[in-house]
Amino acid sequence: MLFRSADSTVYNLMNVSDYLTAAKQAGVENVSLPSDVQNRIDLVDAKIKSAASTLKSETDKNRNRINDILDVV
């Protein structure tokens, strides 16, 4: 259950990242978001991707450790 929750969170974070990418490209006719707003979106996106990557990595490590212990028992 814990691993499914973490996997779901990673999936949701990556969806947010996709939404930010789409939002950054939003515009009406020839008007788009100001470059400072696009830069802030990039910073937030990088933080989200980093958090998702860290969560996935740590979850995978813990999953493997728990499985190794359960295999011994």
Secondary structure, DSSP 4 states (H G I P E B T S, - for coil): -HHHHHHHHHHHHHHHHHHHHHHHT-EETTEE--HHHHHHHHHHHHHHHHHHHHHHHHHHHHHHHHHHHHHH-
